[in-house]
Amino acid sequence: MRLTPLEIRQHKFGSAMRGFDRGEVVAFLDTVVADFEDVVRENAQLRREAERLARELDAYRGREKTIQDTLTTAQSLVEQLKRTAIKESESIVIDAELRAEKLLVEARERRAQLEGEIREQRALRQRLEGDLRRTLESYGKLVDAFAASELEDGE
């Protein structure tokens, strides 16, 4: 059974012949009541404090859960970004290799084309040199023929 300070105050003891000193009992009960009231007040205050701390703890747990969820989301996002970056870099490398291969093929084709043009130009040069030599030889023969005919005419 729990007693309240009021119940302690209002409690009446029976009287006996050789009983306790009534003034001393009343003074002692007053002291007990005062101490008990202090304990009850402190207990109520501690309960309020415990409830406040429990609410704060719940709030902190909620924040902790939010932070953990945020961290989990951030980690997932980082992993996803890494995977995306790796895929993009692989794609860029593949594209670069394909472009490089295409450039090499084009360069080889251009080289073959230029080598063909060089051969054609050399062949044309040789034909032109031959034609020029024949023309010069013809002119030389004509000059010789004119010189011989002048000698014959002049004799």
C-alpha positions as a printed Julia matrix, in Angstrom:
155×3 Matrix{Float64}:
  0.0    0.0      0.0
  1.35   3.39    -0.99
  0.87   6.25     1.39
  0.47   9.86     0.43
  1.79  12.69     2.55
 -1.82  13.64     3.36
 -2.6   10.13     4.63
  0.47  10.24     6.86
 -0.64  13.62     8.26
 -4.19  12.52     8.93
 -3.32   9.15    10.47
 -4.45   8.89    14.09
 -2.81   6.54    16.49
 -4.71   4.93    19.29
 -3.73   5.95    22.81
 -2.33   3.64    25.37
 -1.27   4.12    28.88
  2.29   3.77    28.5
  2.39   5.01    24.93
  4.77   7.29    23.14
  5.14  10.99    23.77
  2.42  12.51    21.65
  4.43  15.69    20.8
  7.44  13.61    19.78
  5.34  11.38    17.5
  3.7   14.42    15.88
  7.1   16.11    15.37
  8.52  12.9     13.92
  5.52  12.47    11.61
  5.88  16.09    10.46
  9.5   15.37     9.59
  8.54  12.15     7.8
  5.76  13.98     5.91
  8.14  16.77     4.85
 10.76  14.27     3.69
  8.12  12.14     2.02
  6.69  15.19     0.22
 10.2   16.01    -1.01
 10.62  12.44    -2.23
  7.23  12.5     -3.99
  8.06  15.85    -5.65
 11.51  14.61    -6.66
  9.99  11.39    -7.95
  7.45  13.36   -10.06
 10.22  15.61   -11.33
 12.38  12.6    -12.19
  9.45  10.98   -14.01
  8.91  14.15   -16.06
 12.65  14.27   -16.79
 12.63  10.57   -17.76
  9.68  11.18   -20.09
 11.42  14.2    -21.63
 14.62  12.19   -22.08
 12.62   9.3    -23.57
 11.08  11.74   -26.1
 14.53  13.15   -26.9
 15.87   9.63   -27.27
 13.04   8.8    -29.67
 13.83  11.95   -31.63
 17.53  11.04   -31.75
 16.66   7.5    -32.84
 14.51   8.99   -35.6
 17.4   11.21   -36.67
 19.78   8.27   -36.5
 17.43   6.25   -38.73
 17.22   9.16   -41.16
 21.01   9.49   -41.2
 21.44   5.75   -41.72
 18.91   5.81   -44.56
 20.68   8.81   -46.09
 24.05   7.07   -45.82
 22.65   3.92   -47.37
 21.14   5.95   -50.19
 24.41   7.86   -50.66
 26.39   4.62   -50.76
 23.99   3.16   -53.31
 24.23   6.34   -55.36
 28.04   6.28   -55.2
 28.1    2.65   -56.33
 25.68   3.43   -59.14
 27.77   6.44   -60.19
 30.91   4.29   -60.16
 29.25   1.65   -62.33
 27.97   4.33   -64.69
 31.4    5.99   -64.87
 33.08   2.65   -65.57
 30.56   1.85   -68.33
 30.98   5.32   -69.83
 34.78   5.08   -69.71
 34.67   1.63   -71.32
 32.36   3.01   -73.99
 34.68   5.97   -74.58
 37.69   3.66   -74.88
 35.85   1.4    -77.33
 34.74   4.41   -79.39
 38.28   5.78   -79.38
 39.69   2.42   -80.47
 37.12   2.18   -83.27
 37.9    5.72   -84.43
 41.62   5.0    -84.27
 41.16   1.83   -86.3
 39.04   3.73   -88.84
 41.69   6.46   -89.07
 44.38   3.82   -89.63
 42.34   2.2    -92.4
 41.72   5.61   -93.97
 45.41   6.51   -93.65
 46.44   3.21   -95.27
 43.95   3.76   -98.09
 45.2    7.33   -98.59
 48.8    6.08   -98.55
 48.0    3.46  -101.19
 46.2    6.11  -103.23
 49.16   8.51  -102.97
 51.61   5.75  -103.88
 49.48   5.04  -106.98
 49.46   8.73  -107.87
 53.24   8.89  -107.39
 53.69   5.89  -109.72
 51.41   7.53  -112.26
 53.35  10.81  -112.0
 56.67   8.96  -112.44
 55.34   7.09  -115.47
 54.0   10.38  -116.89
 57.37  12.02  -116.25
 59.18   9.2   -118.0
 56.81   9.46  -121.01
 57.26  13.22  -121.08
 61.05  12.84  -120.86
 60.94  10.31  -123.7
 58.66  12.53  -125.79
 60.89  15.53  -125.07
 64.03  13.58  -126.06
 62.42  12.41  -129.29
 61.24  15.96  -130.03
 64.71  17.32  -129.3
 66.28  14.63  -131.44
 63.85  15.49  -134.27
 64.74  19.17  -133.94
 68.4   18.23  -133.83
 68.0   16.24  -137.05
 66.12  19.14  -138.61
 68.88  21.54  -137.6
 71.46  19.15  -139.0
 69.41  18.81  -142.17
 69.11  22.62  -142.51
 72.82  23.0   -141.9
 73.64  20.32  -144.47
 71.3   21.85  -147.02
 72.85  25.27  -146.5
 76.24  23.76  -147.02
 75.08  22.16  -150.21
 73.4   25.34  -151.34
 76.41  27.39  -150.49
 78.88  25.23  -152.31
